[in-house]
């Protein structure tokens, strides 16, 4: 199996383990604030794009104004602006990040701490990961292959293979063994579990507890804070105003408003989405 397919399989398995800790800390190049604040981008699939527009049309007049477009961001800004002074500073952002981190630490321990003693042993961590692998392994053959992937992902991987084959590169069927080209098996999973557990066990005592996870959460929160202010603090004064927070959303609105009439109507939608009553 190619490295790319292995990566896909690994992503499926990683959900809910190490990734669970990073989730609350606002990941991503664009800070992935779309996941937090519901930012709408051109890249959304048509169905979801239409649903978002319908939700934003508060007065149901068939048009989304800039105010309606920005309203969905208000709860996100309010969550950070703890003192309601209209700006977000580093202390407020870090407080929100800690709040999320504390919640996800509890979720992580709840998931992996089988004997409820407040700490996760390597065996407990491995057991949960193996159970997740078994649930993904639909045909119980001890490996994750195309047949275990959702139909859409199967098609994407198939197209990727066809493209590779057309380029004269690797077009293998994923059944070969080998260190880099073999299938994602339980043995491979067990090899990763040890490395992942070691990264989580910050003090090296053989257990992962809230203290270990808090260190990891704090590291990610610090990085997330740097990314947040780099992206939104336009005047570099160490604070993010609501206007700064919304400036990229305003740009997206302008890009979606093709006829520049100050609102998004059916005329601004892609042809395939018109006539479906999404904005009426």
C-alpha positions in Angstrom: 0.0 0.0 0.0 1.3 3.4 -0.9 2.4 5.9 1.7 -0.5 8.1 0.9 -3.0 5.4 1.5 -1.3 4.5 4.7 -1.6 8.1 5.7 -5.4 8.0 5.1 -5.7 4.9 7.2 -3.6 6.4 9.9 -5.8 9.5 10.0 -8.8 7.3 10.5 -7.2 5.6 13.4 -5.8 8.7 15.0 -9.2 10.3 15.5 -9.9 10.4 19.2 -6.4 9.6 20.4 -3.5 12.1 20.1 -5.6 14.2 17.9 -8.2 14.6 20.6 -5.9 16.7 22.6 -5.1 19.1 19.7 -8.7 19.5 18.7 -9.8 22.2 21.1 -6.9 24.5 20.4 -8.0 26.0 17.1 -5.8 24.2 14.6 -4.9 25.0 11.0 -3.2 27.3 8.6 -6.2 29.6 8.5 -6.5 28.6 12.1 -9.4 26.4 11.0 -11.7 28.9 12.6 -14.3 27.6 10.2 -14.6 24.6 12.5 -15.2 26.8 15.5 -17.0 29.8 14.1 -18.8 28.3 11.1 -16.9 30.4 8.5 -18.2 29.8 5.1 -15.8 29.4 2.3 -16.0 28.8 -1.5 -14.7 25.3 -1.0 -17.8 23.9 0.8 -19.7 21.2 -1.0 -22.9 22.6 -2.6 -25.3 20.9 -0.1 -23.5 22.3 2.9 -23.0 25.7 1.2 -26.8 25.9 0.6 -27.6 24.9 4.2 -25.4 27.6 5.6 -26.9 30.2 3.4 -30.4 29.2 4.4 -29.5 29.3 8.0 -27.9 32.8 7.6 -31.0 34.2 5.9 -32.6 35.2 9.2 -35.6 37.1 7.8 -36.1 34.6 5.1 -36.3 37.2 2.4 -34.2 35.3 -0.1 -31.0 37.3 0.5 -28.1 37.2 2.9 -26.9 40.6 3.9 -23.4 41.3 5.3 -24.9 41.7 8.8 -26.6 38.3 8.5 -23.4 36.8 7.2 -21.4 38.1 10.1 -24.0 37.4 12.8 -22.9 33.7 13.0 -19.5 34.9 14.2 -20.8 36.7 17.2 -20.8 33.7 19.6 -17.2 32.9 18.7 -16.0 36.4 19.4 -18.0 36.6 22.6 -16.5 33.3 23.8 -13.0 34.9 23.6 -14.0 38.4 24.8 -14.5 37.4 28.4 -14.9 41.0 29.8 -17.1 42.2 26.9 -14.9 45.2 26.1 -15.0 44.6 22.4 -11.4 43.3 22.1 -9.6 40.0 22.6 -6.2 40.1 24.2 -3.7 37.3 24.9 -5.0 36.6 28.4 -8.5 36.2 27.2 -7.5 33.9 24.3 -5.4 31.7 26.6 -8.3 31.5 29.1 -10.6 30.2 26.4 -7.9 27.8 25.2 -7.4 26.5 28.7 -11.2 26.0 29.1 -11.3 23.9 26.0 -8.1 22.1 27.0 -9.5 21.2 30.4 -12.6 19.8 28.8 -10.8 17.7 26.3 -8.4 16.4 28.9 -11.4 15.0 30.8 -12.8 13.5 27.6 -9.4 11.9 26.8 -9.1 10.3 30.3 -12.8 9.3 30.2 -12.2 7.4 27.0 -8.9 5.6 27.8 -8.9 5.2 31.6 -10.7 1.8 31.8 -10.2 1.2 35.5 -11.1 4.8 36.4 -8.0 5.4 38.6 -7.3 8.8 37.0 -4.4 7.6 34.9 -3.9 5.7 31.6 -1.5 2.8 31.4 0.1 1.8 28.1 -2.1 -1.3 28.1 -5.3 0.8 28.5 -4.1 3.1 25.7 -3.3 0.1 23.4 -6.6 -1.7 24.2 -8.7 1.3 23.1 -6.6 1.8 19.9 -6.9 -1.9 19.1 -10.7 -1.8 19.6 -10.9 1.2 17.2 -8.8 -0.7 14.6 -11.1 -3.7 14.9 -14.1 -1.5 14.3 -12.5 -0.1 11.2 -11.5 -3.5 9.9 -14.8 -4.4 8.4 -13.8 -7.8 7.0 -11.7 -8.9 10.0 -8.6 -9.6 7.9 -6.3 -7.8 10.3 -5.5 -5.0 7.9 -7.1 -1.7 6.7 -7.5 -1.7 3.0 -9.7 0.0 0.4 -12.5 -2.4 1.3 -12.6 -0.9 4.8 -12.9 2.7 3.6 -16.1 4.7 3.0 -17.2 4.6 -0.7 -16.3 8.2 -1.3 -12.7 7.7 0.0 -12.5 4.5 -1.9 -13.3 6.4 -5.1 -10.8 9.2 -4.3 -8.0 6.7 -3.6 -8.9 4.8 -6.8 -8.7 8.0 -8.8 -5.3 8.8 -7.2 -4.0 5.4 -8.1 -5.2 5.8 -11.7 -3.4 9.2 -11.8 -0.2 7.6 -10.5 -0.4 4.8 -13.0 -0.9 7.3 -15.8 2.2 9.1 -14.7 4.1 5.9 -14.7 4.5 5.8 -11.0 3.2 3.5 -8.2 -0.1 2.0 -9.1 0.0 -0.9 -6.8 -3.1 -2.7 -5.5 -2.1 -2.3 -1.9 -1.5 -6.0 -1.2 2.3 -6.0 -1.1 4.2 -6.4 2.1 7.2 -4.3 3.0 8.3 -1.7 5.4 7.0 1.3 3.4 4.6 -0.3 0.9 2.8 -2.9 3.0 -0.8 -2.7 4.3 -1.7 -0.9 7.5 -1.9 -3.9 9.9 -2.4 -4.4 13.6 1.4 -4.9 13.9 2.0 -1.5 12.4 -0.6 0.0 14.7 1.1 -1.5 17.8 4.4 0.0 16.6 2.8 3.4 16.5 1.1 3.0 19.8 4.4 2.9 21.7 5.6 6.1 20.1 2.3 7.9 20.7 2.2 6.9 24.3 5.7 8.0 24.9 4.9 11.5 23.5 1.9 11.7 25.8 3.7 10.4 28.9 5.6 13.7 29.5 7.2 12.7 32.8 8.1 9.1 31.7 6.5 7.3 34.6 4.7 4.8 32.4 1.3 6.5 32.8 -0.6 9.3 31.2 -2.5 11.5 33.6 -4.1 15.0 33.6 -0.7 16.5 34.4 0.9 15.0 31.3 -2.0 16.1 29.1 -2.1 19.6 30.6 1.5 20.1 29.4 0.6 19.0 25.9 -2.5 21.2 25.9 -0.5 24.2 27.2 2.0 23.8 24.4 -0.7 23.7 21.8 -2.6 26.6 23.3 0.6 28.8 23.2 1.1 28.0 19.5 -2.6 28.6 18.8 -2.4 32.0 20.5 0.5 33.0 18.3 -1.3 31.9 15.2 -4.6 33.6 16.2 -2.9 37.0 16.8 -0.7 36.7 13.7 -3.8 36.2 11.6 -6.3 38.6 13.1 -4.3 41.3 14.9 -3.9 43.6 11.8 -2.4 46.6 13.6 -0.1 44.4 15.8 -1.2 46.1 19.1 -1.7 42.7 20.9 -5.5 42.9 20.7 -8.1 41.7 18.2 -11.1 44.0 17.7 -14.4 42.7 16.3 -13.6 44.4 13.0 -10.3 42.7 12.8 -11.9 39.4 13.7 -14.4 39.8 10.9 -12.2 41.2 8.2 -11.6 38.0 6.4 -15.3 37.1 6.6 -16.1 40.4 5.0 -13.7 39.6 2.2 -15.4 36.2 1.7 -18.8 37.9 1.6 -17.5 40.3 -1.1 -16.1 37.4 -3.1 -19.5 35.6 -2.9 -21.5 38.7 -3.8 -20.8 38.5 -7.5 -22.9 41.4 -8.6 -21.8 43.7 -5.8 -25.3 44.5 -4.7 -24.5 44.1 -1.0 -26.3 40.8 -0.6 -26.0 37.2 -1.6 -29.0 36.0 -3.6 -29.7 33.1 -5.9 -28.1 35.0 -8.7 -24.8 34.7 -6.9 -25.0 30.9 -6.5 -23.3 28.4 -8.7 -25.6 27.3 -11.6 -26.1 23.8 -10.2 -27.6 25.4 -7.0 -30.1 27.7 -8.6 -33.8 26.9 -8.7 -33.6 24.8 -5.5 -35.3 27.3 -3.3 -32.2 27.7 -1.1 -32.6 31.5 -0.9 -36.4 32.2 -1.1 
